Amino acid sequence: MSVEAKLRYSRISPRKVRLVANLIRGERVDDAEKILRFTVKKPVTPLLKLLRSAIANAEHNYSLKKEDLYISEIRVDGGPIIKRFRPRARGSASPIQKKTSHILIVLKAKGGIDEEKRGKKEKIKKVYQEEKPKEDMPKKTAERPGKEEGLKESSKSTKDTKKQIFRRKSI
């Protein structure tokens, strides 16, 4: 069972959020909360709120225990960029990009196999059971007649085409 929580249009650049997101990727929920509480970075506050929201979703909607949950996926994507201009010397202007980010956290319960994975495993087992072992084909050690002649002809044809493509003078 997987539980998702999304935060969209966060006014922090994705590069800065990824630094903190990489710290908690794959961690248990309790450990991730501890890591976030003792990290001194700007993206910690929205990530902590998002993680707590995902935990609350899992407990309320799916009756999962907090102790069994871990972060299976955390993804930080870029959102729309707000473009502004700052005045500079001699009447010019320089652009300012105010970047936003979309954050997705997916929690899963330990010990439970997803239904999709279970279905894939069953399909694989069926294929292996139905498939019969192939009979070994006898290997031919003798070479084909005229193999060397074919190589000579093909090398000549490539040289001719090169001459046609890379002519120096036009006719």
PyMOL commands that set and color helices and strands:
alter all, ss='L'
color gray80, all
select helices_A, chain A and resi 14-24+29-37+44-62+66-68+89-91+115-130+147-165
alter helices_A, ss='H'
color red, helices_A
select strands_A, chain A and resi 2-10+69-78+82-87+93-98+101-109
alter strands_A, ss='S'
color yellow, strands_A
deselect
rebuild
show_as cartoon
